[in-house]
Amino acid sequence: MADRFLEKIQERARARRLRIVLPESTEPRTLRAAVEMKSRGIAEPVLLGEHDAIRQAARSAGIPKERIDGIEIVPVGTVREAMEVMF
């Protein structure tokens, strides 16, 4: 039953093609979520942070470079800049 619920949410998200902005972009779980969203076509993930730090974190987490390359990375220096990207 829970699997069907998740499938339904994913189907709705795919239909809307939302952009989802993800802070904490050097966290392995965040990177894996971004890769899954992108590969399944659920949403267009946007990672907030420095390119080099995110790529290094992905390497450390065992995520191939080509899986991260297709995901938008937006460098932000302040909370205000992050808010402008998210909203």
C-alpha positions as a Markdown table, in Angstrom:
| # | Residue | x | y | z |
|---|---|---|---|---|
| 1 | Met | 0.0 | 0.0 | 0.0 |
| 2 | Ala | 2.8 | 2.4 | 0.9 |
| 3 | Asp | 4.5 | 1.6 | -2.4 |
| 4 | Arg | 1.4 | 2.5 | -4.4 |
| 5 | Phe | 1.2 | 5.8 | -2.4 |
| 6 | Leu | 4.8 | 6.7 | -3.4 |
| 7 | Glu | 4.2 | 5.7 | -7.0 |
| 8 | Lys | 1.2 | 8.0 | -7.1 |
| 9 | Ile | 3.2 | 11.0 | -5.7 |
| 10 | Gln | 6.0 | 10.3 | -8.2 |
| 11 | Glu | 3.5 | 10.2 | -11.1 |
| 12 | Arg | 2.0 | 13.6 | -10.1 |
| 13 | Ala | 5.5 | 15.1 | -9.7 |
| 14 | Arg | 6.6 | 13.8 | -13.2 |
| 15 | Ala | 3.5 | 15.3 | -14.7 |
| 16 | Arg | 4.3 | 18.8 | -13.2 |
| 17 | Arg | 8.1 | 18.7 | -13.9 |
| 18 | Leu | 8.9 | 20.7 | -10.8 |
| 19 | Arg | 12.3 | 22.2 | -9.9 |
| 20 | Ile | 13.3 | 21.2 | -6.4 |
| 21 | Val | 16.0 | 23.2 | -4.7 |
| 22 | Leu | 18.2 | 21.2 | -2.4 |
| 23 | Pro | 20.3 | 22.8 | 0.3 |
| 24 | Glu | 22.9 | 20.7 | 2.2 |
| 25 | Ser | 24.1 | 19.7 | -1.3 |
| 26 | Thr | 27.3 | 18.0 | 0.0 |
| 27 | Glu | 25.4 | 15.5 | 2.1 |
| 28 | Pro | 25.5 | 12.0 | 0.5 |
| 29 | Arg | 21.7 | 11.4 | 1.1 |
| 30 | Thr | 20.9 | 14.8 | -0.6 |
| 31 | Leu | 23.2 | 13.9 | -3.6 |
| 32 | Arg | 21.6 | 10.5 | -4.0 |
| 33 | Ala | 18.1 | 12.0 | -3.8 |
| 34 | Ala | 19.0 | 14.5 | -6.5 |
| 35 | Val | 20.4 | 11.8 | -8.8 |
| 36 | Glu | 17.3 | 9.6 | -8.2 |
| 37 | Met | 14.9 | 12.5 | -8.9 |
| 38 | Lys | 16.7 | 13.3 | -12.1 |
| 39 | Ser | 17.1 | 9.7 | -13.4 |
| 40 | Arg | 13.5 | 8.8 | -12.7 |
| 41 | Gly | 12.2 | 12.1 | -14.2 |
| 42 | Ile | 10.4 | 13.0 | -11.0 |
| 43 | Ala | 11.7 | 16.5 | -10.8 |
| 44 | Glu | 14.5 | 18.8 | -11.9 |
| 45 | Pro | 16.8 | 19.0 | -8.8 |
| 46 | Val | 18.9 | 22.1 | -8.2 |
| 47 | Leu | 21.8 | 21.8 | -5.8 |
| 48 | Leu | 22.9 | 24.8 | -3.8 |
| 49 | Gly | 26.6 | 25.2 | -3.1 |
| 50 | Glu | 30.0 | 25.4 | -4.6 |
| 51 | His | 30.6 | 23.2 | -7.7 |
| 52 | Asp | 33.9 | 21.8 | -6.5 |
| 53 | Ala | 32.6 | 20.9 | -3.0 |
| 54 | Ile | 29.6 | 19.2 | -4.4 |
| 55 | Arg | 31.6 | 17.2 | -7.0 |
| 56 | Gln | 34.1 | 16.2 | -4.3 |
| 57 | Ala | 31.2 | 15.1 | -2.0 |
| 58 | Ala | 29.7 | 13.1 | -4.8 |
| 59 | Arg | 33.0 | 11.4 | -5.5 |
| 60 | Ser | 33.4 | 10.5 | -1.8 |
| 61 | Ala | 29.9 | 9.1 | -1.8 |
| 62 | Gly | 30.7 | 6.9 | -4.8 |
| 63 | Ile | 28.4 | 8.8 | -7.2 |
| 64 | Pro | 29.8 | 8.8 | -10.7 |
| 65 | Lys | 30.7 | 12.3 | -12.1 |
| 66 | Glu | 28.3 | 11.9 | -15.1 |
| 67 | Arg | 25.3 | 11.4 | -12.8 |
| 68 | Ile | 26.0 | 14.8 | -11.1 |
| 69 | Asp | 27.0 | 16.6 | -14.4 |
| 70 | Gly | 23.3 | 16.7 | -15.5 |
| 71 | Ile | 22.1 | 18.4 | -12.4 |
| 72 | Glu | 22.0 | 22.1 | -12.0 |
| 73 | Ile | 24.4 | 23.5 | -9.4 |
| 74 | Val | 23.8 | 27.1 | -8.1 |
| 75 | Pro | 26.6 | 28.6 | -6.1 |
| 76 | Val | 25.3 | 30.9 | -3.3 |
| 77 | Gly | 27.2 | 33.0 | -0.9 |
| 78 | Thr | 24.4 | 34.1 | 1.4 |
| 79 | Val | 21.1 | 33.0 | 2.8 |
| 80 | Arg | 19.4 | 35.8 | 0.8 |
| 81 | Glu | 20.9 | 34.5 | -2.5 |
| 82 | Ala | 19.7 | 31.0 | -1.6 |
| 83 | Met | 16.2 | 32.3 | -0.9 |
| 84 | Glu | 16.2 | 34.1 | -4.3 |
| 85 | Val | 17.0 | 30.8 | -6.0 |
| 86 | Met | 14.4 | 28.8 | -4.1 |
| 87 | Phe | 11.5 | 31.3 | -4.4 |
